[in-house]
Amino acid sequence: MTYKKGSLVGAREPPPMLMLGFIITSTYGLFPLLLSLLLLSAAVSATPHLNRIPKLSLVRGISFLQDSRSTVTESVINDENCLAERNSENCTSFFNQTLDHFNYRPESYTTFKHKYVINFKYWGGANSCAPIFAYLGAEDQLAREIPVVGFLTDNAPQFKALILYIEHRFYGDSIPYNLSLAEALNNPDARGYFNSAQALADYATIITYVKRKLDAHKSPVIVVGASYGGMLASWFRLKYLHIALGALALSAPILLPVNLTLLYGYYTIVSNVFQEISQTCYETINISWSQIDQLASTSHGLQNLSETFKTCRPLKCASELKNYLINMYIDLAQYNNPFKNQVAKLCDVMNSNPSLPTLEKIFAGVVATYGNVKCYVNATSNDPSGWSWQICSDIMMPLACNNETMFQPYEWTLRSHKNDCKSLYGVAPRPHWISTYYGGQMQDIKLFGSNIIFSNGLKDPFSSGGVLTNISDTIVAVYTAEGSHCLDLQARRTNVFDPNPYWLVKQWETEVEIMEKWISTYYDDLKKLQDS
């Protein structure tokens, strides 16, 4: 199959690149944990700006490719035994990972248990130099990510590839000092080791360790990541090109942290997704914000809103409700896929009774989205987010919306972001560190990079910060007009009565074709080297 520059057959041309909108001492025991959760919850609620930055995740919020509560069944085996047996599927091990890869202080040599999972089922073995697909975990526990990474298990058989999944430090079972995530986030000394550079060094260490243990020194490695993990995969190829032959970066808004120009792409795409499905639904949402504000300003307005939306606790301000609704809408649009079409289902419910008052229509949409539960909006959460720390340290995500969307205008400034982060964590982000450390601007990638696939769907709001045009002959953009966030990460559907859309099949085929070319070229070069 041939592919056009920066596109797939049937995909419309993306907007010009200049017009893209860039989205912008440990404590232990139950009481300290609850205290740290309360402190974090109170701090985040006091910094509402941070709540407006969507999480880059595979299984975020309402739904993605499957129930986000699903986990993979793992066989936990001693690290040495797992690598020695070489015949297990989803064999889980823990590597003694170095806490600090970049310093030589005594505490830098502290180690923690770092989780990785190996699938030997399809591997052709080291003697045949069969490849290794290394999945770089992102901001979630690995057990929740593996079930949705169907692309790898679909294609590993034809490549005879080993699949290596590596968890991101500070997520899941890979948190240093044996802390919970809440404890780690509340510990300035611990969370200082929580950044993308340390994570990439973790991946490099485990990949080289596994290759050494398997005598697979000549097996080529392709790193794969999606969303934030896709950013990590592309950066890994740029920083560790001696380890990775290539990178498949799916739905990776790699341009966001390196371009702080305040544009409005993310919310514009969210609004377009709703407007294309139902103009009436779009307009209902658009007018609801002013009605919420107007009602909240009256003497018993917040009480009335609390009753209308069956909140778990009385609302303290209108923004509490509005942020909840905003997150619901962007979640639906970001993960809207052709198999579930959650946005259409929401709009059908909101449009079903035109005589209902606007806010009752909005609440009907909430129920349609989250189901008929006891209460909504402000349920107590005991699940702290590591992402709030990451966007306050090295992963900057500027985000704003103008008055041409279905949302109220919202401005983002570096000053306000720094103030929020200082309030929450006592530190300010370094806005230019990503571009300094990884490059990441288009010209940097073109001059110094190679063998990267940037895959996107244009219905994904984060595609506004993705690479949508080929950068060079070996750094290519593969996109579809209808795709949503990380849609091509999923497994192929086998139901003949509900088949995969042709454009998604073409996207998969193009990605595989490029990866095959990388590996074929590698084997040719390896043979020439051995014959010389």
C-alpha positions as CSV (number, residue, x, y, z in Angstrom):
1,M,0.0,0.0,0.0
2,T,1.2,3.5,-0.7
3,Y,0.5,6.5,1.4
4,K,0.2,10.1,0.6
5,K,2.2,12.7,2.3
6,G,0.9,13.1,5.8
7,S,-2.4,11.4,5.1
8,L,-4.4,8.3,4.3
9,V,-6.6,7.6,1.4
10,G,-10.0,9.1,2.1
11,A,-8.7,11.6,4.7
12,R,-9.2,15.3,4.2
13,E,-6.2,17.6,4.3
14,P,-5.4,18.9,7.8
15,P,-5.4,22.6,8.5
16,P,-2.2,24.4,7.7
17,M,0.4,23.9,10.4
18,L,0.5,27.6,11.3
19,M,-3.3,27.5,12.0
20,L,-3.1,24.6,14.4
21,G,-4.4,25.3,17.9
22,F,-2.0,24.1,20.6
23,I,-3.7,22.7,23.7
24,I,-2.8,24.2,25.1
25,T,10.6,12.0,54.4
26,S,7.7,9.7,53.8
27,T,4.5,9.2,55.8
28,Y,2.9,5.9,56.5
29,G,-0.4,4.6,57.9
30,L,-4.0,5.4,57.3
31,F,-4.2,8.8,58.9
32,P,-1.3,10.4,57.0
33,L,-2.7,8.9,53.8
34,L,-6.2,10.4,54.4
35,L,-4.6,13.7,55.4
36,S,-2.5,13.9,52.2
37,L,-5.6,13.1,50.1
38,L,-7.5,15.9,51.8
39,L,-4.7,18.3,51.4
40,L,-4.3,17.5,47.7
41,S,-8.1,17.6,47.1
42,A,-8.4,21.0,48.8
43,A,-5.4,22.4,46.9
44,V,-6.6,21.2,43.5
45,S,-10.1,22.7,44.1
46,A,-8.4,25.9,45.0
47,T,-6.6,25.9,41.7
48,P,-9.5,25.4,39.2
49,H,-7.2,26.2,36.2
50,L,-5.5,22.9,36.6
51,N,-8.8,21.1,36.4
52,R,-9.3,22.5,32.9
53,I,-6.3,20.6,31.4
54,P,-7.5,17.3,30.1
55,K,-5.6,14.2,31.1
56,L,-3.7,12.4,28.4
57,S,-4.8,8.8,29.0
58,L,-5.8,5.6,27.3
59,V,-8.7,4.7,29.6
60,R,-9.7,8.1,30.9
61,G,-13.0,8.9,32.5
62,I,-16.2,7.5,31.0
63,S,-15.0,5.0,28.5
64,F,-12.5,4.3,25.8
65,L,-12.0,1.0,24.1
66,Q,-13.5,-1.0,27.0
67,D,-14.5,-0.7,30.6
68,S,-11.7,1.4,32.3
69,R,-11.9,-0.9,35.3
70,S,-10.7,-3.8,33.3
71,T,-7.3,-5.2,34.1
72,V,-5.1,-7.9,32.6
73,T,-4.6,-11.3,34.2
74,E,-0.9,-11.5,35.1
75,S,1.3,-14.3,36.3
76,V,3.7,-12.8,38.8
77,I,7.0,-14.6,38.5
78,N,10.5,-14.0,39.9
79,D,12.4,-11.7,37.5
80,E,15.1,-14.3,36.6
81,N,12.5,-17.1,36.2
82,C,10.4,-15.0,33.9
83,L,13.3,-14.3,31.6
84,A,14.6,-17.9,31.8
85,E,11.3,-19.6,31.0
86,R,10.7,-17.6,27.8
87,N,7.3,-19.2,27.2
88,S,4.8,-17.2,29.3
89,E,2.1,-14.8,28.2
90,N,1.9,-11.7,30.3
91,C,4.6,-12.7,32.7
92,T,5.0,-10.0,35.3
93,S,8.3,-9.1,36.9
94,F,9.8,-6.4,39.0
95,F,13.2,-4.8,38.2
96,N,15.3,-3.1,40.9
97,Q,15.2,0.3,39.3
98,T,17.6,3.2,40.1
99,L,15.8,6.1,41.7
100,D,17.9,8.9,40.1
101,H,19.7,8.2,36.8
102,F,21.3,11.6,36.6
103,N,23.1,12.2,39.8
104,Y,25.7,10.4,41.9
105,R,24.6,11.3,45.5
106,P,24.2,8.4,47.9
107,E,20.4,8.7,47.7
108,S,20.5,8.5,43.9
109,Y,21.4,4.8,44.2
110,T,18.2,4.0,46.1
111,T,16.2,1.4,44.2
112,F,12.5,0.7,43.8
113,K,10.5,-2.2,42.4
114,H,9.7,-1.3,38.8
115,K,7.0,-3.4,37.1
116,Y,7.2,-4.8,33.6
117,V,5.3,-7.5,31.7
118,I,6.6,-9.7,28.9
119,N,4.6,-11.6,26.4
120,F,6.7,-14.4,24.8
121,K,3.8,-16.0,22.9
122,Y,4.7,-14.7,19.4
123,W,8.5,-14.2,19.7
124,G,10.7,-15.8,17.1
125,G,13.6,-15.9,19.5
126,A,17.0,-14.2,19.8
127,N,18.7,-16.6,17.2
128,S,16.5,-15.2,14.5
129,C,17.0,-11.6,15.8
130,A,13.2,-11.3,16.1
131,P,12.1,-7.8,17.0
132,I,10.9,-6.5,20.3
133,F,7.8,-4.2,20.7
134,A,8.4,-2.1,23.8
135,Y,5.2,-0.5,25.1
136,L,6.0,2.6,27.2
137,G,3.4,3.0,29.9
138,A,1.9,6.4,30.5
139,E,-0.1,7.9,33.4
140,D,-2.0,4.9,34.6
141,Q,-1.3,1.5,36.1
142,L,0.0,-1.0,33.6
143,A,-2.7,-3.6,34.4
144,R,-5.3,-1.2,33.0
145,E,-3.3,-0.3,29.9
146,I,-2.4,-3.7,28.6
147,P,-5.9,-4.8,27.8
148,V,-6.4,-1.9,25.4
149,V,-3.1,-2.2,23.5
150,G,-4.6,-4.6,21.0
151,F,-2.5,-3.3,18.1
152,L,0.5,-5.0,19.5
153,T,-1.0,-8.5,20.0
154,D,-2.7,-8.2,16.6
155,N,0.5,-7.6,14.8
156,A,3.2,-9.4,16.9
157,P,2.5,-12.7,15.2
158,Q,3.5,-11.5,11.7
159,F,6.6,-9.8,13.1
160,K,7.3,-12.8,15.5
161,A,7.8,-10.1,18.0
162,L,8.3,-10.1,21.8
163,I,6.0,-7.7,23.6
164,L,7.5,-5.8,26.5
165,Y,5.2,-3.6,28.6
166,I,6.9,-1.2,31.0
167,E,5.0,0.8,33.7
168,H,5.7,4.5,34.2
169,R,7.4,5.3,37.5
170,F,5.0,6.6,40.2
171,Y,2.0,4.8,38.7
172,G,0.5,1.5,39.5
173,D,2.9,-0.8,41.3
174,S,6.0,1.2,40.5
175,I,6.1,3.9,43.1
176,P,9.4,4.6,44.9
177,Y,9.8,4.3,48.7
178,N,6.8,1.9,48.8
179,L,4.6,4.9,49.0
180,S,1.0,5.3,47.7
181,L,0.6,7.9,45.0
182,A,-1.1,10.3,47.4
183,E,1.8,10.0,49.8
184,A,4.4,10.5,47.0
185,L,2.6,13.5,45.6
186,N,2.5,15.0,49.1
187,N,6.3,14.4,49.6
188,P,8.5,17.0,47.9
189,D,11.6,14.8,48.1
190,A,9.8,11.9,46.5
191,R,7.9,13.7,43.7
192,G,11.1,15.4,42.5
193,Y,12.0,12.1,40.9
194,F,8.7,12.0,39.0
195,N,9.4,13.4,35.5
196,S,9.6,12.3,31.9
197,A,13.4,12.2,31.7
198,Q,13.7,9.8,34.6
199,A,10.9,7.7,33.0
200,L,12.7,7.4,29.7
201,A,15.9,6.4,31.5
202,D,13.9,3.7,33.3
203,Y,12.6,2.4,30.0
204,A,16.1,2.4,28.5
205,T,17.5,0.5,31.5
206,I,14.8,-2.2,31.4
207,I,14.9,-2.7,27.6
208,T,18.7,-3.1,27.6
209,Y,18.5,-5.4,30.7
210,V,15.9,-7.7,29.0
211,K,17.8,-7.8,25.8
212,R,21.0,-8.8,27.7
213,K,19.2,-11.5,29.7
214,L,17.6,-12.9,26.5
215,D,20.9,-12.7,24.5
216,A,18.8,-10.6,22.1
217,H,21.5,-8.0,21.4
218,K,20.7,-7.9,17.7
219,S,16.9,-7.9,18.0
220,P,15.6,-4.5,16.8
221,V,13.3,-2.6,19.2
222,I,10.3,-0.5,18.2
223,V,8.9,1.6,21.1
224,V,5.2,2.2,21.1
225,G,3.2,4.7,23.1
226,A,-0.1,6.4,23.0
227,S,-1.2,9.9,24.1
228,Y,1.4,11.0,26.7
229,G,3.0,7.6,26.1
230,G,3.2,8.6,22.4
231,M,5.1,11.7,23.4
232,L,7.4,9.5,25.4
233,A,7.9,7.1,22.5
234,S,8.9,9.9,20.1
235,W,11.2,11.5,22.7
236,F,12.7,8.1,23.4
237,R,13.6,7.6,19.7
238,L,15.2,11.1,19.7
239,K,17.2,10.5,22.9
240,Y,18.0,6.8,22.7
241,L,18.2,6.1,19.0
242,H,21.0,3.5,19.8
243,I,18.3,1.4,21.7
244,A,15.2,2.0,19.6
245,L,15.1,1.4,15.8
246,G,11.9,3.4,15.6
247,A,8.9,4.7,17.4
248,L,5.1,4.5,16.9
249,A,3.6,7.6,18.6
250,L,-0.2,7.5,18.6
251,S,-2.3,10.6,19.4
252,A,0.8,12.3,20.7
253,P,0.4,16.1,21.1
254,I,4.2,16.5,21.1
255,L,4.0,20.1,20.0
256,L,2.0,21.4,23.0
257,P,4.7,21.6,25.6
258,V,7.2,23.2,23.2
259,N,4.9,25.9,21.8
260,L,3.3,28.2,24.3
261,T,1.4,30.2,21.7
262,L,-2.1,30.6,23.0
263,L,-4.4,29.2,20.4
264,Y,-7.7,27.4,20.8
265,G,-7.5,24.1,18.9
266,Y,-8.5,21.7,21.6
267,Y,-11.9,23.2,22.6
268,T,-12.6,24.1,18.9
269,I,-12.4,20.4,17.9
270,V,-14.5,19.4,20.9
271,S,-17.2,21.9,19.8
272,N,-16.9,20.8,16.2
273,V,-17.5,17.2,17.1
274,F,-20.8,18.1,18.9
275,Q,-21.9,20.6,16.2
276,E,-21.4,18.1,13.4
277,I,-23.6,15.6,15.2
278,S,-26.3,17.9,16.4
279,Q,-26.6,21.7,16.0
280,T,-29.5,21.7,18.5
281,C,-27.4,19.8,21.1
282,Y,-24.5,22.3,20.5
283,E,-26.8,25.3,21.1
284,T,-28.3,23.8,24.2
285,I,-24.9,23.4,25.7
286,N,-23.8,26.8,24.6
287,I,-26.7,28.6,26.3
288,S,-26.6,26.5,29.4
289,W,-23.5,28.3,30.9
290,S,-25.1,31.7,31.2
291,Q,-28.2,30.0,32.7
292,I,-26.1,28.3,35.3
293,D,-24.3,31.6,36.2
294,Q,-27.6,33.5,36.3
295,L,-29.3,31.0,38.6
296,A,-26.2,30.7,40.8
297,S,-26.2,34.5,41.4
298,T,-29.7,34.4,43.0
299,S,-30.3,33.9,46.7
300,H,-31.1,30.2,46.6
301,G,-29.6,29.5,43.2
302,L,-26.8,27.1,44.2
303,Q,-29.3,25.1,46.3
304,N,-31.6,24.9,43.2
305,L,-28.7,23.8,41.0
306,S,-27.7,21.2,43.6
307,E,-31.2,19.8,43.5
308,T,-31.5,19.8,39.7
309,F,-28.2,18.0,39.2
310,K,-28.6,15.7,42.3
311,T,-25.1,16.7,43.5
312,C,-23.5,14.6,46.2
313,R,-22.8,17.7,48.3
314,P,-24.2,21.2,48.1
315,L,-22.5,23.2,45.4
316,K,-20.2,25.9,46.7
317,C,-20.0,27.8,43.4
318,A,-21.1,27.7,39.8
319,S,-17.7,26.7,38.5
320,E,-17.9,23.5,40.5
321,L,-20.8,22.4,38.3
322,K,-19.4,23.9,35.1
323,N,-16.0,22.2,35.4
324,Y,-17.8,18.9,35.9
325,L,-19.8,19.4,32.7
326,I,-16.9,20.7,30.7
327,N,-14.9,17.6,31.7
328,M,-17.8,15.4,30.7
329,Y,-18.1,17.0,27.2
330,I,-14.4,16.9,26.4
331,D,-14.2,13.3,27.6
332,L,-17.0,12.3,25.4
333,A,-15.6,14.1,22.3
334,Q,-12.0,13.0,22.9
335,Y,-12.9,9.3,23.1
336,N,-15.8,9.3,20.7
337,N,-15.4,6.4,18.5
338,P,-17.5,4.9,15.6
339,F,-18.4,1.8,17.6
340,K,-20.0,3.6,20.6
341,N,-20.6,7.2,19.4
342,Q,-21.1,8.5,22.9
343,V,-21.6,12.1,21.7
344,A,-24.6,11.1,19.6
345,K,-26.1,9.1,22.5
346,L,-25.8,12.2,24.7
347,C,-27.3,14.5,22.1
348,D,-30.2,12.1,21.4
349,V,-31.2,12.2,25.0
350,M,-30.8,16.0,25.3
351,N,-32.9,16.5,22.1
352,S,-35.6,14.0,22.9
353,N,-37.9,16.4,24.8
354,P,-37.7,19.9,23.3
355,S,-40.1,21.3,25.9
356,L,-37.8,20.6,28.9
357,P,-36.0,23.6,30.4
358,T,-32.4,23.8,29.3
359,L,-30.8,22.8,32.5
360,E,-33.0,19.7,32.8
361,K,-31.9,18.7,29.3
362,I,-28.3,19.1,30.5
363,F,-29.0,16.9,33.5
364,A,-30.6,14.3,31.3
365,G,-27.3,14.2,29.4
366,V,-25.4,13.7,32.6
367,V,-27.6,10.7,33.5
368,A,-27.3,9.3,30.0
369,T,-23.5,9.5,30.3
370,Y,-22.8,8.3,33.8
371,G,-25.9,6.2,34.3
372,N,-28.6,6.4,37.0
373,V,-26.5,6.7,40.2
374,K,-27.2,8.0,43.6
375,C,-25.6,11.4,43.0
376,Y,-23.4,13.4,40.6
377,V,-20.9,16.2,40.2
378,N,-18.9,16.4,43.4
379,A,-18.5,12.8,44.7
380,T,-15.5,12.4,47.0
381,S,-12.6,10.9,45.2
382,N,-9.8,9.0,46.8
383,D,-7.9,8.7,43.6
384,P,-5.2,11.4,43.4
385,S,-3.9,12.3,40.0
386,G,-0.2,12.2,39.1
387,W,-1.0,14.2,36.0
388,S,-1.6,17.4,38.0
389,W,2.1,17.1,39.2
390,Q,3.4,16.4,35.7
391,I,1.7,19.4,34.1
392,C,3.2,21.5,36.9
393,S,6.7,20.2,36.4
394,D,8.0,19.4,32.8
395,I,4.8,18.7,30.8
396,M,3.3,22.1,30.0
397,M,-0.2,22.0,28.4
398,P,-1.5,25.5,27.5
399,L,-5.2,25.4,26.8
400,A,-7.8,28.0,26.2
401,C,-11.1,28.5,24.4
402,N,-12.5,31.5,22.6
403,N,-16.1,32.7,22.0
404,E,-16.4,30.7,18.8
405,T,-17.0,27.4,20.7
406,M,-19.8,26.0,22.7
407,F,-17.9,26.9,25.9
408,Q,-17.5,30.2,27.7
409,P,-14.3,31.9,26.8
410,Y,-11.4,30.9,28.9
411,E,-7.9,32.4,28.8
412,W,-4.7,30.6,29.8
413,T,-1.6,32.6,30.9
414,L,1.8,31.3,32.0
415,R,1.6,33.5,35.1
416,S,-1.7,32.0,36.3
417,H,-0.4,28.5,35.6
418,K,2.8,29.1,37.6
419,N,0.8,30.6,40.4
420,D,-1.5,27.6,40.5
421,C,1.4,25.2,40.5
422,K,3.2,27.1,43.3
423,S,0.0,27.0,45.3
424,L,-0.4,23.3,44.9
425,Y,3.2,22.0,44.9
426,G,5.4,24.9,45.9
427,V,7.2,24.8,42.5
428,A,6.7,26.5,39.2
429,P,7.0,24.7,35.8
430,R,9.9,25.2,33.5
431,P,8.2,26.3,30.3
432,H,11.2,25.8,28.0
433,W,12.7,22.6,29.5
434,I,11.0,20.1,27.1
435,S,12.3,21.9,24.0
436,T,15.8,22.3,25.6
437,Y,16.1,18.7,26.6
438,Y,14.3,16.8,23.8
439,G,14.2,19.4,21.0
440,G,10.6,18.8,19.8
441,Q,10.2,21.8,17.5
442,M,9.5,20.7,14.0
443,Q,12.9,21.8,12.7
444,D,14.7,20.0,15.6
445,I,12.9,16.7,14.8
446,K,13.6,17.1,11.1
447,L,17.3,17.7,11.6
448,F,18.1,15.1,14.2
449,G,15.3,12.5,14.1
450,S,14.3,9.5,12.0
451,N,12.0,6.5,12.1
452,I,9.0,8.0,13.9
453,I,5.3,7.5,13.0
454,F,3.0,10.2,14.3
455,S,-0.5,8.8,14.1
456,N,-3.6,10.9,14.8
457,G,-7.3,11.1,14.3
458,L,-8.6,14.6,13.4
459,K,-11.7,14.2,15.6
460,D,-9.3,13.9,18.6
461,P,-9.0,17.4,20.3
462,F,-5.4,16.7,21.0
463,S,-4.6,16.3,17.3
464,S,-4.5,20.1,17.4
465,G,-1.1,19.7,19.0
466,G,0.0,16.7,17.0
467,V,2.2,16.3,13.9
468,L,-0.1,16.2,10.9
469,T,2.4,16.6,8.0
470,N,5.4,14.5,7.1
471,I,8.6,16.0,8.6
472,S,11.0,13.9,6.5
473,D,11.0,10.7,4.5
474,T,11.4,8.7,7.7
475,I,9.3,10.9,10.1
476,V,5.8,10.5,8.8
477,A,2.3,11.6,9.8
478,V,-0.5,9.1,9.4
479,Y,-3.9,10.5,10.2
480,T,-7.6,9.8,9.5
481,A,-10.4,12.4,9.3
482,E,-12.7,10.4,11.5
483,G,-10.4,9.0,14.2
484,S,-10.6,9.8,17.9
485,H,-8.0,9.7,20.6
486,C,-5.8,6.5,20.4
487,L,-8.4,4.7,18.4
488,D,-5.8,2.9,16.3
489,L,-4.3,1.4,19.5
490,Q,-7.2,-1.0,19.8
491,A,-7.4,-4.5,18.5
492,R,-9.2,-5.3,15.3
493,R,-12.9,-6.1,15.7
494,T,-13.8,-9.6,14.6
495,N,-17.6,-9.2,14.4
496,V,-18.5,-9.4,10.8
497,F,-21.8,-7.6,11.5
498,D,-20.0,-4.7,13.1
499,P,-16.7,-4.4,11.1
500,N,-13.9,-2.0,11.4
501,P,-14.3,1.1,9.2
502,Y,-12.2,1.0,6.1
503,W,-10.3,4.2,7.0
504,L,-9.2,2.7,10.4
505,V,-8.0,-0.5,8.6
506,K,-6.0,1.6,6.2
507,Q,-4.4,3.4,9.1
508,W,-3.4,0.2,10.7
509,E,-2.0,-1.2,7.4
510,T,0.0,2.0,6.8
511,E,1.6,1.9,10.3
512,V,2.5,-1.8,9.9
513,E,3.9,-1.2,6.4
514,I,6.2,1.4,7.7
515,M,7.4,-0.7,10.6
516,E,8.0,-3.6,8.2
517,K,10.2,-1.3,6.1
518,W,12.3,-0.2,9.2
519,I,12.9,-3.8,10.2
520,S,13.7,-5.0,6.7
521,T,16.2,-2.2,6.3
522,Y,17.7,-3.1,9.6
523,Y,18.1,-6.8,8.7
524,D,19.7,-5.8,5.4
525,D,22.2,-3.5,7.1
526,L,22.9,-6.2,9.7
527,K,23.7,-8.7,7.0
528,K,26.0,-6.3,5.2
529,L,27.8,-5.7,8.5
530,Q,28.2,-9.4,9.2
531,D,29.4,-10.1,5.6
532,S,32.0,-7.3,5.7
